[in-house]
Amino acid sequence: MAKNSENKNQQDAVWLILSIVGAIASIVSFYWLDNYSTLMKVMILLGGLVVSTMILFQSSYGLRIVSFVKETRIELLKVVWPDRAETIKMTLTIIVAVIIIGIFLWLVDAFFLWAVQALL
């Protein structure tokens, strides 16, 4: 059982290394292939990144990422989003609070400026 788990960890490490090497190779090829058009370089870059992502999903790390994204989507659907009126009300409240705090800080700064000038 432990040997099987160790073998799986080694396979995951190989998939992860291949994925990283593929991603780095596609990024390096984008800058290295100066003779090709920009469109061709972008297609090579995107193709390499897609292949690297597919390789990553062959490992348990990739499967955990997929599982996490699915769970995140489910949780996102559970969120109760505020309606437009609530959003506008809260935005205006924050704007007013920022203005009030800004005026207060300006007054404190003016007081300290006056105090320092009075001392000098």
Phi and psi restraints in degrees (range 20) as a CNS / XPLOR table:
assign (resid 1 and name C) (resid 2 and name N)
       (resid 2 and name CA) (resid 2 and name C) 1.0 -66.1 20.0 2
assign (resid 2 and name N) (resid 2 and name CA)
       (resid 2 and name C) (resid 3 and name N) 1.0 -36.0 20.0 2
assign (resid 2 and name C) (resid 3 and name N)
       (resid 3 and name CA) (resid 3 and name C) 1.0 -66.4 20.0 2
assign (resid 3 and name N) (resid 3 and name CA)
       (resid 3 and name C) (resid 4 and name N) 1.0 -38.8 20.0 2
assign (resid 3 and name C) (resid 4 and name N)
       (resid 4 and name CA) (resid 4 and name C) 1.0 -65.3 20.0 2
assign (resid 4 and name N) (resid 4 and name CA)
       (resid 4 and name C) (resid 5 and name N) 1.0 -41.3 20.0 2
assign (resid 4 and name C) (resid 5 and name N)
       (resid 5 and name CA) (resid 5 and name C) 1.0 -65.9 20.0 2
assign (resid 5 and name N) (resid 5 and name CA)
       (resid 5 and name C) (resid 6 and name N) 1.0 -40.5 20.0 2
assign (resid 5 and name C) (resid 6 and name N)
       (resid 6 and name CA) (resid 6 and name C) 1.0 -64.7 20.0 2
assign (resid 6 and name N) (resid 6 and name CA)
       (resid 6 and name C) (resid 7 and name N) 1.0 -40.0 20.0 2
assign (resid 6 and name C) (resid 7 and name N)
       (resid 7 and name CA) (resid 7 and name C) 1.0 -63.5 20.0 2
assign (resid 7 and name N) (resid 7 and name CA)
       (resid 7 and name C) (resid 8 and name N) 1.0 -41.2 20.0 2
assign (resid 7 and name C) (resid 8 and name N)
       (resid 8 and name CA) (resid 8 and name C) 1.0 -64.5 20.0 2
assign (resid 8 and name N) (resid 8 and name CA)
       (resid 8 and name C) (resid 9 and name N) 1.0 -40.7 20.0 2
assign (resid 8 and name C) (resid 9 and name N)
       (resid 9 and name CA) (resid 9 and name C) 1.0 -63.4 20.0 2
assign (resid 9 and name N) (resid 9 and name CA)
       (resid 9 and name C) (resid 10 and name N) 1.0 -38.8 20.0 2
assign (resid 9 and name C) (resid 10 and name N)
       (resid 10 and name CA) (resid 10 and name C) 1.0 -65.9 20.0 2
assign (resid 10 and name N) (resid 10 and name CA)
       (resid 10 and name C) (resid 11 and name N) 1.0 -41.5 20.0 2
assign (resid 10 and name C) (resid 11 and name N)
       (resid 11 and name CA) (resid 11 and name C) 1.0 -63.1 20.0 2
assign (resid 11 and name N) (resid 11 and name CA)
       (resid 11 and name C) (resid 12 and name N) 1.0 -42.2 20.0 2
assign (resid 11 and name C) (resid 12 and name N)
       (resid 12 and name CA) (resid 12 and name C) 1.0 -62.1 20.0 2
assign (resid 12 and name N) (resid 12 and name CA)
       (resid 12 and name C) (resid 13 and name N) 1.0 -39.9 20.0 2
assign (resid 12 and name C) (resid 13 and name N)
       (resid 13 and name CA) (resid 13 and name C) 1.0 -63.8 20.0 2
assign (resid 13 and name N) (resid 13 and name CA)
       (resid 13 and name C) (resid 14 and name N) 1.0 -40.7 20.0 2
assign (resid 13 and name C) (resid 14 and name N)
       (resid 14 and name CA) (resid 14 and name C) 1.0 -63.9 20.0 2
assign (resid 14 and name N) (resid 14 and name CA)
       (resid 14 and name C) (resid 15 and name N) 1.0 -45.6 20.0 2
assign (resid 14 and name C) (resid 15 and name N)
       (resid 15 and name CA) (resid 15 and name C) 1.0 -61.3 20.0 2
assign (resid 15 and name N) (resid 15 and name CA)
       (resid 15 and name C) (resid 16 and name N) 1.0 -41.8 20.0 2
assign (resid 15 and name C) (resid 16 and name N)
       (resid 16 and name CA) (resid 16 and name C) 1.0 -65.2 20.0 2
assign (resid 16 and name N) (resid 16 and name CA)
       (resid 16 and name C) (resid 17 and name N) 1.0 -44.1 20.0 2
assign (resid 16 and name C) (resid 17 and name N)
       (resid 17 and name CA) (resid 17 and name C) 1.0 -64.0 20.0 2
assign (resid 17 and name N) (resid 17 and name CA)
       (resid 17 and name C) (resid 18 and name N) 1.0 -43.6 20.0 2
assign (resid 17 and name C) (resid 18 and name N)
       (resid 18 and name CA) (resid 18 and name C) 1.0 -60.6 20.0 2
assign (resid 18 and name N) (resid 18 and name CA)
       (resid 18 and name C) (resid 19 and name N) 1.0 -40.7 20.0 2
assign (resid 18 and name C) (resid 19 and name N)
       (resid 19 and name CA) (resid 19 and name C) 1.0 -64.3 20.0 2
assign (resid 19 and name N) (resid 19 and name CA)
       (resid 19 and name C) (resid 20 and name N) 1.0 -44.8 20.0 2
assign (resid 19 and name C) (resid 20 and name N)
       (resid 20 and name CA) (resid 20 and name C) 1.0 -66.3 20.0 2
assign (resid 20 and name N) (resid 20 and name CA)
       (resid 20 and name C) (resid 21 and name N) 1.0 -43.7 20.0 2
assign (resid 20 and name C) (resid 21 and name N)
       (resid 21 and name CA) (resid 21 and name C) 1.0 -62.5 20.0 2
assign (resid 21 and name N) (resid 21 and name CA)
       (resid 21 and name C) (resid 22 and name N) 1.0 -41.7 20.0 2
assign (resid 21 and name C) (resid 22 and name N)
       (resid 22 and name CA) (resid 22 and name C) 1.0 -63.2 20.0 2
assign (resid 22 and name N) (resid 22 and name CA)
       (resid 22 and name C) (resid 23 and name N) 1.0 -41.8 20.0 2
assign (resid 22 and name C) (resid 23 and name N)
       (resid 23 and name CA) (resid 23 and name C) 1.0 -65.3 20.0 2
assign (resid 23 and name N) (resid 23 and name CA)
       (resid 23 and name C) (resid 24 and name N) 1.0 -44.2 20.0 2
assign (resid 23 and name C) (resid 24 and name N)
       (resid 24 and name CA) (resid 24 and name C) 1.0 -64.5 20.0 2
assign (resid 24 and name N) (resid 24 and name CA)
       (resid 24 and name C) (resid 25 and name N) 1.0 -41.1 20.0 2
assign (resid 24 and name C) (resid 25 and name N)
       (resid 25 and name CA) (resid 25 and name C) 1.0 -63.4 20.0 2
assign (resid 25 and name N) (resid 25 and name CA)
       (resid 25 and name C) (resid 26 and name N) 1.0 -39.5 20.0 2
assign (resid 25 and name C) (resid 26 and name N)
       (resid 26 and name CA) (resid 26 and name C) 1.0 -69.6 20.0 2
assign (resid 26 and name N) (resid 26 and name CA)
       (resid 26 and name C) (resid 27 and name N) 1.0 -35.3 20.0 2
assign (resid 26 and name C) (resid 27 and name N)
       (resid 27 and name CA) (resid 27 and name C) 1.0 -69.3 20.0 2
assign (resid 27 and name N) (resid 27 and name CA)
       (resid 27 and name C) (resid 28 and name N) 1.0 -43.0 20.0 2
assign (resid 27 and name C) (resid 28 and name N)
       (resid 28 and name CA) (resid 28 and name C) 1.0 -64.1 20.0 2
assign (resid 28 and name N) (resid 28 and name CA)
       (resid 28 and name C) (resid 29 and name N) 1.0 -39.5 20.0 2
assign (resid 28 and name C) (resid 29 and name N)
       (resid 29 and name CA) (resid 29 and name C) 1.0 -64.5 20.0 2
assign (resid 29 and name N) (resid 29 and name CA)
       (resid 29 and name C) (resid 30 and name N) 1.0 -29.9 20.0 2
assign (resid 29 and name C) (resid 30 and name N)
       (resid 30 and name CA) (resid 30 and name C) 1.0 -60.9 20.0 2
assign (resid 30 and name N) (resid 30 and name CA)
       (resid 30 and name C) (resid 31 and name N) 1.0 -41.5 20.0 2
assign (resid 30 and name C) (resid 31 and name N)
       (resid 31 and name CA) (resid 31 and name C) 1.0 -86.7 20.0 2
assign (resid 31 and name N) (resid 31 and name CA)
       (resid 31 and name C) (resid 32 and name N) 1.0 -22.7 20.0 2
assign (resid 31 and name C) (resid 32 and name N)
       (resid 32 and name CA) (resid 32 and name C) 1.0 -83.3 20.0 2
assign (resid 32 and name N) (resid 32 and name CA)
       (resid 32 and name C) (resid 33 and name N) 1.0 -30.5 20.0 2
assign (resid 32 and name C) (resid 33 and name N)
       (resid 33 and name CA) (resid 33 and name C) 1.0 -88.4 20.0 2
assign (resid 33 and name N) (resid 33 and name CA)
       (resid 33 and name C) (resid 34 and name N) 1.0 75.6 20.0 2
assign (resid 33 and name C) (resid 34 and name N)
       (resid 34 and name CA) (resid 34 and name C) 1.0 -73.5 20.0 2
assign (resid 34 and name N) (resid 34 and name CA)
       (resid 34 and name C) (resid 35 and name N) 1.0 -25.3 20.0 2
assign (resid 34 and name C) (resid 35 and name N)
       (resid 35 and name CA) (resid 35 and name C) 1.0 -73.9 20.0 2
assign (resid 35 and name N) (resid 35 and name CA)
       (resid 35 and name C) (resid 36 and name N) 1.0 -19.4 20.0 2
assign (resid 35 and name C) (resid 36 and name N)
       (resid 36 and name CA) (resid 36 and name C) 1.0 -88.8 20.0 2
assign (resid 36 and name N) (resid 36 and name CA)
       (resid 36 and name C) (resid 37 and name N) 1.0 158.7 20.0 2
assign (resid 36 and name C) (resid 37 and name N)
       (resid 37 and name CA) (resid 37 and name C) 1.0 -70.1 20.0 2
assign (resid 37 and name N) (resid 37 and name CA)
       (resid 37 and name C) (resid 38 and name N) 1.0 162.3 20.0 2
assign (resid 37 and name C) (resid 38 and name N)
       (resid 38 and name CA) (resid 38 and name C) 1.0 -63.0 20.0 2
assign (resid 38 and name N) (resid 38 and name CA)
       (resid 38 and name C) (resid 39 and name N) 1.0 -38.4 20.0 2
assign (resid 38 and name C) (resid 39 and name N)
       (resid 39 and name CA) (resid 39 and name C) 1.0 -60.9 20.0 2
assign (resid 39 and name N) (resid 39 and name CA)
       (resid 39 and name C) (resid 40 and name N) 1.0 -44.0 20.0 2
assign (resid 39 and name C) (resid 40 and name N)
       (resid 40 and name CA) (resid 40 and name C) 1.0 -65.3 20.0 2
assign (resid 40 and name N) (resid 40 and name CA)
       (resid 40 and name C) (resid 41 and name N) 1.0 -41.0 20.0 2
assign (resid 40 and name C) (resid 41 and name N)
       (resid 41 and name CA) (resid 41 and name C) 1.0 -64.5 20.0 2
assign (resid 41 and name N) (resid 41 and name CA)
       (resid 41 and name C) (resid 42 and name N) 1.0 -39.9 20.0 2
assign (resid 41 and name C) (resid 42 and name N)
       (resid 42 and name CA) (resid 42 and name C) 1.0 -66.2 20.0 2
assign (resid 42 and name N) (resid 42 and name CA)
       (resid 42 and name C) (resid 43 and name N) 1.0 -39.9 20.0 2
assign (resid 42 and name C) (resid 43 and name N)
       (resid 43 and name CA) (resid 43 and name C) 1.0 -64.6 20.0 2
assign (resid 43 and name N) (resid 43 and name CA)
       (resid 43 and name C) (resid 44 and name N) 1.0 -40.8 20.0 2
assign (resid 43 and name C) (resid 44 and name N)
       (resid 44 and name CA) (resid 44 and name C) 1.0 -64.1 20.0 2
assign (resid 44 and name N) (resid 44 and name CA)
       (resid 44 and name C) (resid 45 and name N) 1.0 -43.4 20.0 2
assign (resid 44 and name C) (resid 45 and name N)
       (resid 45 and name CA) (resid 45 and name C) 1.0 -61.1 20.0 2
assign (resid 45 and name N) (resid 45 and name CA)
       (resid 45 and name C) (resid 46 and name N) 1.0 -50.3 20.0 2
assign (resid 45 and name C) (resid 46 and name N)
       (resid 46 and name CA) (resid 46 and name C) 1.0 -64.3 20.0 2
assign (resid 46 and name N) (resid 46 and name CA)
       (resid 46 and name C) (resid 47 and name N) 1.0 -40.3 20.0 2
assign (resid 46 and name C) (resid 47 and name N)
       (resid 47 and name CA) (resid 47 and name C) 1.0 -61.7 20.0 2
assign (resid 47 and name N) (resid 47 and name CA)
       (resid 47 and name C) (resid 48 and name N) 1.0 -43.9 20.0 2
assign (resid 47 and name C) (resid 48 and name N)
       (resid 48 and name CA) (resid 48 and name C) 1.0 -64.1 20.0 2
assign (resid 48 and name N) (resid 48 and name CA)
       (resid 48 and name C) (resid 49 and name N) 1.0 -39.7 20.0 2
assign (resid 48 and name C) (resid 49 and name N)
       (resid 49 and name CA) (resid 49 and name C) 1.0 -68.8 20.0 2
assign (resid 49 and name N) (resid 49 and name CA)
       (resid 49 and name C) (resid 50 and name N) 1.0 -36.6 20.0 2
assign (resid 49 and name C) (resid 50 and name N)
       (resid 50 and name CA) (resid 50 and name C) 1.0 -65.4 20.0 2
assign (resid 50 and name N) (resid 50 and name CA)
       (resid 50 and name C) (resid 51 and name N) 1.0 -44.7 20.0 2
assign (resid 50 and name C) (resid 51 and name N)
       (resid 51 and name CA) (resid 51 and name C) 1.0 -63.7 20.0 2
assign (resid 51 and name N) (resid 51 and name CA)
       (resid 51 and name C) (resid 52 and name N) 1.0 -41.2 20.0 2
assign (resid 51 and name C) (resid 52 and name N)
       (resid 52 and name CA) (resid 52 and name C) 1.0 -63.1 20.0 2
assign (resid 52 and name N) (resid 52 and name CA)
       (resid 52 and name C) (resid 53 and name N) 1.0 -39.2 20.0 2
assign (resid 52 and name C) (resid 53 and name N)
       (resid 53 and name CA) (resid 53 and name C) 1.0 -65.8 20.0 2
assign (resid 53 and name N) (resid 53 and name CA)
       (resid 53 and name C) (resid 54 and name N) 1.0 -40.8 20.0 2
assign (resid 53 and name C) (resid 54 and name N)
       (resid 54 and name CA) (resid 54 and name C) 1.0 -64.6 20.0 2
assign (resid 54 and name N) (resid 54 and name CA)
       (resid 54 and name C) (resid 55 and name N) 1.0 -38.7 20.0 2
assign (resid 54 and name C) (resid 55 and name N)
       (resid 55 and name CA) (resid 55 and name C) 1.0 -64.9 20.0 2
assign (resid 55 and name N) (resid 55 and name CA)
       (resid 55 and name C) (resid 56 and name N) 1.0 -41.1 20.0 2
assign (resid 55 and name C) (resid 56 and name N)
       (resid 56 and name CA) (resid 56 and name C) 1.0 -60.1 20.0 2
assign (resid 56 and name N) (resid 56 and name CA)
       (resid 56 and name C) (resid 57 and name N) 1.0 -38.3 20.0 2
assign (resid 56 and name C) (resid 57 and name N)
       (resid 57 and name CA) (resid 57 and name C) 1.0 -71.3 20.0 2
assign (resid 57 and name N) (resid 57 and name CA)
       (resid 57 and name C) (resid 58 and name N) 1.0 -6.6 20.0 2
assign (resid 57 and name C) (resid 58 and name N)
       (resid 58 and name CA) (resid 58 and name C) 1.0 -80.1 20.0 2
assign (resid 58 and name N) (resid 58 and name CA)
       (resid 58 and name C) (resid 59 and name N) 1.0 -14.4 20.0 2
assign (resid 58 and name C) (resid 59 and name N)
       (resid 59 and name CA) (resid 59 and name C) 1.0 -96.5 20.0 2
assign (resid 59 and name N) (resid 59 and name CA)
       (resid 59 and name C) (resid 60 and name N) 1.0 169.7 20.0 2
assign (resid 59 and name C) (resid 60 and name N)
       (resid 60 and name CA) (resid 60 and name C) 1.0 -68.8 20.0 2
assign (resid 60 and name N) (resid 60 and name CA)
       (resid 60 and name C) (resid 61 and name N) 1.0 -26.6 20.0 2
assign (resid 60 and name C) (resid 61 and name N)
       (resid 61 and name CA) (resid 61 and name C) 1.0 -62.6 20.0 2
assign (resid 61 and name N) (resid 61 and name CA)
       (resid 61 and name C) (resid 62 and name N) 1.0 -46.4 20.0 2
assign (resid 61 and name C) (resid 62 and name N)
       (resid 62 and name CA) (resid 62 and name C) 1.0 -63.9 20.0 2
assign (resid 62 and name N) (resid 62 and name CA)
       (resid 62 and name C) (resid 63 and name N) 1.0 -39.5 20.0 2
assign (resid 62 and name C) (resid 63 and name N)
       (resid 63 and name CA) (resid 63 and name C) 1.0 -65.7 20.0 2
assign (resid 63 and name N) (resid 63 and name CA)
       (resid 63 and name C) (resid 64 and name N) 1.0 -35.2 20.0 2
assign (resid 63 and name C) (resid 64 and name N)
       (resid 64 and name CA) (resid 64 and name C) 1.0 -67.7 20.0 2
assign (resid 64 and name N) (resid 64 and name CA)
       (resid 64 and name C) (resid 65 and name N) 1.0 -36.3 20.0 2
assign (resid 64 and name C) (resid 65 and name N)
       (resid 65 and name CA) (resid 65 and name C) 1.0 -63.5 20.0 2
assign (resid 65 and name N) (resid 65 and name CA)
       (resid 65 and name C) (resid 66 and name N) 1.0 -45.4 20.0 2
assign (resid 65 and name C) (resid 66 and name N)
       (resid 66 and name CA) (resid 66 and name C) 1.0 -61.3 20.0 2
assign (resid 66 and name N) (resid 66 and name CA)
       (resid 66 and name C) (resid 67 and name N) 1.0 -44.0 20.0 2
assign (resid 66 and name C) (resid 67 and name N)
       (resid 67 and name CA) (resid 67 and name C) 1.0 -62.0 20.0 2
assign (resid 67 and name N) (resid 67 and name CA)
       (resid 67 and name C) (resid 68 and name N) 1.0 -42.5 20.0 2
assign (resid 67 and name C) (resid 68 and name N)
       (resid 68 and name CA) (resid 68 and name C) 1.0 -62.6 20.0 2
assign (resid 68 and name N) (resid 68 and name CA)
       (resid 68 and name C) (resid 69 and name N) 1.0 -42.9 20.0 2
assign (resid 68 and name C) (resid 69 and name N)
       (resid 69 and name CA) (resid 69 and name C) 1.0 -64.5 20.0 2
assign (resid 69 and name N) (resid 69 and name CA)
       (resid 69 and name C) (resid 70 and name N) 1.0 -40.8 20.0 2
assign (resid 69 and name C) (resid 70 and name N)
       (resid 70 and name CA) (resid 70 and name C) 1.0 -63.2 20.0 2
assign (resid 70 and name N) (resid 70 and name CA)
       (resid 70 and name C) (resid 71 and name N) 1.0 -44.6 20.0 2
assign (resid 70 and name C) (resid 71 and name N)
       (resid 71 and name CA) (resid 71 and name C) 1.0 -65.2 20.0 2
assign (resid 71 and name N) (resid 71 and name CA)
       (resid 71 and name C) (resid 72 and name N) 1.0 -36.8 20.0 2
assign (resid 71 and name C) (resid 72 and name N)
       (resid 72 and name CA) (resid 72 and name C) 1.0 -64.1 20.0 2
assign (resid 72 and name N) (resid 72 and name CA)
       (resid 72 and name C) (resid 73 and name N) 1.0 -41.4 20.0 2
assign (resid 72 and name C) (resid 73 and name N)
       (resid 73 and name CA) (resid 73 and name C) 1.0 -63.2 20.0 2
assign (resid 73 and name N) (resid 73 and name CA)
       (resid 73 and name C) (resid 74 and name N) 1.0 -41.5 20.0 2
assign (resid 73 and name C) (resid 74 and name N)
       (resid 74 and name CA) (resid 74 and name C) 1.0 -62.4 20.0 2
assign (resid 74 and name N) (resid 74 and name CA)
       (resid 74 and name C) (resid 75 and name N) 1.0 -44.8 20.0 2
assign (resid 74 and name C) (resid 75 and name N)
       (resid 75 and name CA) (resid 75 and name C) 1.0 -65.7 20.0 2
assign (resid 75 and name N) (resid 75 and name CA)
       (resid 75 and name C) (resid 76 and name N) 1.0 -35.3 20.0 2
assign (resid 75 and name C) (resid 76 and name N)
       (resid 76 and name CA) (resid 76 and name C) 1.0 -63.9 20.0 2
assign (resid 76 and name N) (resid 76 and name CA)
       (resid 76 and name C) (resid 77 and name N) 1.0 -35.8 20.0 2
assign (resid 76 and name C) (resid 77 and name N)
       (resid 77 and name CA) (resid 77 and name C) 1.0 -71.6 20.0 2
assign (resid 77 and name N) (resid 77 and name CA)
       (resid 77 and name C) (resid 78 and name N) 1.0 -22.5 20.0 2
assign (resid 77 and name C) (resid 78 and name N)
       (resid 78 and name CA) (resid 78 and name C) 1.0 -79.9 20.0 2
assign (resid 78 and name N) (resid 78 and name CA)
       (resid 78 and name C) (resid 79 and name N) 1.0 -17.5 20.0 2
assign (resid 78 and name C) (resid 79 and name N)
       (resid 79 and name CA) (resid 79 and name C) 1.0 -69.0 20.0 2
assign (resid 79 and name N) (resid 79 and name CA)
       (resid 79 and name C) (resid 80 and name N) 1.0 136.8 20.0 2
assign (resid 79 and name C) (resid 80 and name N)
       (resid 80 and name CA) (resid 80 and name C) 1.0 -93.6 20.0 2
assign (resid 80 and name N) (resid 80 and name CA)
       (resid 80 and name C) (resid 81 and name N) 1.0 108.7 20.0 2
assign (resid 80 and name C) (resid 81 and name N)
       (resid 81 and name CA) (resid 81 and name C) 1.0 -84.8 20.0 2
assign (resid 81 and name N) (resid 81 and name CA)
       (resid 81 and name C) (resid 82 and name N) 1.0 144.5 20.0 2
assign (resid 81 and name C) (resid 82 and name N)
       (resid 82 and name CA) (resid 82 and name C) 1.0 -70.1 20.0 2
assign (resid 82 and name N) (resid 82 and name CA)
       (resid 82 and name C) (resid 83 and name N) 1.0 150.2 20.0 2
assign (resid 82 and name C) (resid 83 and name N)
       (resid 83 and name CA) (resid 83 and name C) 1.0 -80.4 20.0 2
assign (resid 83 and name N) (resid 83 and name CA)
       (resid 83 and name C) (resid 84 and name N) 1.0 178.2 20.0 2
assign (resid 83 and name C) (resid 84 and name N)
       (resid 84 and name CA) (resid 84 and name C) 1.0 -61.9 20.0 2
assign (resid 84 and name N) (resid 84 and name CA)
       (resid 84 and name C) (resid 85 and name N) 1.0 -41.7 20.0 2
assign (resid 84 and name C) (resid 85 and name N)
       (resid 85 and name CA) (resid 85 and name C) 1.0 -63.1 20.0 2
assign (resid 85 and name N) (resid 85 and name CA)
       (resid 85 and name C) (resid 86 and name N) 1.0 -43.6 20.0 2
assign (resid 85 and name C) (resid 86 and name N)
       (resid 86 and name CA) (resid 86 and name C) 1.0 -62.8 20.0 2
assign (resid 86 and name N) (resid 86 and name CA)
       (resid 86 and name C) (resid 87 and name N) 1.0 -41.0 20.0 2
assign (resid 86 and name C) (resid 87 and name N)
       (resid 87 and name CA) (resid 87 and name C) 1.0 -63.5 20.0 2
assign (resid 87 and name N) (resid 87 and name CA)
       (resid 87 and name C) (resid 88 and name N) 1.0 -45.1 20.0 2
assign (resid 87 and name C) (resid 88 and name N)
       (resid 88 and name CA) (resid 88 and name C) 1.0 -64.4 20.0 2
assign (resid 88 and name N) (resid 88 and name CA)
       (resid 88 and name C) (resid 89 and name N) 1.0 -43.1 20.0 2
assign (resid 88 and name C) (resid 89 and name N)
       (resid 89 and name CA) (resid 89 and name C) 1.0 -60.5 20.0 2
assign (resid 89 and name N) (resid 89 and name CA)
       (resid 89 and name C) (resid 90 and name N) 1.0 -46.6 20.0 2
assign (resid 89 and name C) (resid 90 and name N)
       (resid 90 and name CA) (resid 90 and name C) 1.0 -67.4 20.0 2
assign (resid 90 and name N) (resid 90 and name CA)
       (resid 90 and name C) (resid 91 and name N) 1.0 -37.3 20.0 2
assign (resid 90 and name C) (resid 91 and name N)
       (resid 91 and name CA) (resid 91 and name C) 1.0 -63.3 20.0 2
assign (resid 91 and name N) (resid 91 and name CA)
       (resid 91 and name C) (resid 92 and name N) 1.0 -45.3 20.0 2
assign (resid 91 and name C) (resid 92 and name N)
       (resid 92 and name CA) (resid 92 and name C) 1.0 -64.8 20.0 2
assign (resid 92 and name N) (resid 92 and name CA)
       (resid 92 and name C) (resid 93 and name N) 1.0 -37.5 20.0 2
assign (resid 92 and name C) (resid 93 and name N)
       (resid 93 and name CA) (resid 93 and name C) 1.0 -61.3 20.0 2
assign (resid 93 and name N) (resid 93 and name CA)
       (resid 93 and name C) (resid 94 and name N) 1.0 -43.4 20.0 2
assign (resid 93 and name C) (resid 94 and name N)
       (resid 94 and name CA) (resid 94 and name C) 1.0 -66.9 20.0 2
assign (resid 94 and name N) (resid 94 and name CA)
       (resid 94 and name C) (resid 95 and name N) 1.0 -40.5 20.0 2
assign (resid 94 and name C) (resid 95 and name N)
       (resid 95 and name CA) (resid 95 and name C) 1.0 -62.0 20.0 2
assign (resid 95 and name N) (resid 95 and name CA)
       (resid 95 and name C) (resid 96 and name N) 1.0 -44.9 20.0 2
assign (resid 95 and name C) (resid 96 and name N)
       (resid 96 and name CA) (resid 96 and name C) 1.0 -63.1 20.0 2
assign (resid 96 and name N) (resid 96 and name CA)
       (resid 96 and name C) (resid 97 and name N) 1.0 -42.7 20.0 2
assign (resid 96 and name C) (resid 97 and name N)
       (resid 97 and name CA) (resid 97 and name C) 1.0 -62.5 20.0 2
assign (resid 97 and name N) (resid 97 and name CA)
       (resid 97 and name C) (resid 98 and name N) 1.0 -41.0 20.0 2
assign (resid 97 and name C) (resid 98 and name N)
       (resid 98 and name CA) (resid 98 and name C) 1.0 -65.1 20.0 2
assign (resid 98 and name N) (resid 98 and name CA)
       (resid 98 and name C) (resid 99 and name N) 1.0 -40.8 20.0 2
assign (resid 98 and name C) (resid 99 and name N)
       (resid 99 and name CA) (resid 99 and name C) 1.0 -64.1 20.0 2
assign (resid 99 and name N) (resid 99 and name CA)
       (resid 99 and name C) (resid 100 and name N) 1.0 -45.3 20.0 2
assign (resid 99 and name C) (resid 100 and name N)
       (resid 100 and name CA) (resid 100 and name C) 1.0 -62.4 20.0 2
assign (resid 100 and name N) (resid 100 and name CA)
       (resid 100 and name C) (resid 101 and name N) 1.0 -45.9 20.0 2
assign (resid 100 and name C) (resid 101 and name N)
       (resid 101 and name CA) (resid 101 and name C) 1.0 -64.3 20.0 2
assign (resid 101 and name N) (resid 101 and name CA)
       (resid 101 and name C) (resid 102 and name N) 1.0 -38.2 20.0 2
assign (resid 101 and name C) (resid 102 and name N)
       (resid 102 and name CA) (resid 102 and name C) 1.0 -62.5 20.0 2
assign (resid 102 and name N) (resid 102 and name CA)
       (resid 102 and name C) (resid 103 and name N) 1.0 -43.8 20.0 2
assign (resid 102 and name C) (resid 103 and name N)
       (resid 103 and name CA) (resid 103 and name C) 1.0 -63.9 20.0 2
assign (resid 103 and name N) (resid 103 and name CA)
       (resid 103 and name C) (resid 104 and name N) 1.0 -42.8 20.0 2
assign (resid 103 and name C) (resid 104 and name N)
       (resid 104 and name CA) (resid 104 and name C) 1.0 -59.9 20.0 2
assign (resid 104 and name N) (resid 104 and name CA)
       (resid 104 and name C) (resid 105 and name N) 1.0 -46.5 20.0 2
assign (resid 104 and name C) (resid 105 and name N)
       (resid 105 and name CA) (resid 105 and name C) 1.0 -64.9 20.0 2
assign (resid 105 and name N) (resid 105 and name CA)
       (resid 105 and name C) (resid 106 and name N) 1.0 -35.9 20.0 2
assign (resid 105 and name C) (resid 106 and name N)
       (resid 106 and name CA) (resid 106 and name C) 1.0 -63.5 20.0 2
assign (resid 106 and name N) (resid 106 and name CA)
       (resid 106 and name C) (resid 107 and name N) 1.0 -42.6 20.0 2
assign (resid 106 and name C) (resid 107 and name N)
       (resid 107 and name CA) (resid 107 and name C) 1.0 -65.2 20.0 2
assign (resid 107 and name N) (resid 107 and name CA)
       (resid 107 and name C) (resid 108 and name N) 1.0 -42.1 20.0 2
assign (resid 107 and name C) (resid 108 and name N)
       (resid 108 and name CA) (resid 108 and name C) 1.0 -62.3 20.0 2
assign (resid 108 and name N) (resid 108 and name CA)
       (resid 108 and name C) (resid 109 and name N) 1.0 -43.0 20.0 2
assign (resid 108 and name C) (resid 109 and name N)
       (resid 109 and name CA) (resid 109 and name C) 1.0 -63.0 20.0 2
assign (resid 109 and name N) (resid 109 and name CA)
       (resid 109 and name C) (resid 110 and name N) 1.0 -42.8 20.0 2
assign (resid 109 and name C) (resid 110 and name N)
       (resid 110 and name CA) (resid 110 and name C) 1.0 -63.5 20.0 2
assign (resid 110 and name N) (resid 110 and name CA)
       (resid 110 and name C) (resid 111 and name N) 1.0 -39.5 20.0 2
assign (resid 110 and name C) (resid 111 and name N)
       (resid 111 and name CA) (resid 111 and name C) 1.0 -63.0 20.0 2
assign (resid 111 and name N) (resid 111 and name CA)
       (resid 111 and name C) (resid 112 and name N) 1.0 -47.2 20.0 2
assign (resid 111 and name C) (resid 112 and name N)
       (resid 112 and name CA) (resid 112 and name C) 1.0 -64.5 20.0 2
assign (resid 112 and name N) (resid 112 and name CA)
       (resid 112 and name C) (resid 113 and name N) 1.0 -36.5 20.0 2
assign (resid 112 and name C) (resid 113 and name N)
       (resid 113 and name CA) (resid 113 and name C) 1.0 -62.7 20.0 2
assign (resid 113 and name N) (resid 113 and name CA)
       (resid 113 and name C) (resid 114 and name N) 1.0 -45.6 20.0 2
assign (resid 113 and name C) (resid 114 and name N)
       (resid 114 and name CA) (resid 114 and name C) 1.0 -61.8 20.0 2
assign (resid 114 and name N) (resid 114 and name CA)
       (resid 114 and name C) (resid 115 and name N) 1.0 -42.5 20.0 2
assign (resid 114 and name C) (resid 115 and name N)
       (resid 115 and name CA) (resid 115 and name C) 1.0 -65.6 20.0 2
assign (resid 115 and name N) (resid 115 and name CA)
       (resid 115 and name C) (resid 116 and name N) 1.0 -42.2 20.0 2
assign (resid 115 and name C) (resid 116 and name N)
       (resid 116 and name CA) (resid 116 and name C) 1.0 -67.2 20.0 2
assign (resid 116 and name N) (resid 116 and name CA)
       (resid 116 and name C) (resid 117 and name N) 1.0 -41.0 20.0 2
assign (resid 116 and name C) (resid 117 and name N)
       (resid 117 and name CA) (resid 117 and name C) 1.0 -66.4 20.0 2
assign (resid 117 and name N) (resid 117 and name CA)
       (resid 117 and name C) (resid 118 and name N) 1.0 -34.0 20.0 2
assign (resid 117 and name C) (resid 118 and name N)
       (resid 118 and name CA) (resid 118 and name C) 1.0 -69.0 20.0 2
assign (resid 118 and name N) (resid 118 and name CA)
       (resid 118 and name C) (resid 119 and name N) 1.0 -34.5 20.0 2
assign (resid 118 and name C) (resid 119 and name N)
       (resid 119 and name CA) (resid 119 and name C) 1.0 -73.8 20.0 2
assign (resid 119 and name N) (resid 119 and name CA)
       (resid 119 and name C) (resid 120 and name N) 1.0 -31.4 20.0 2
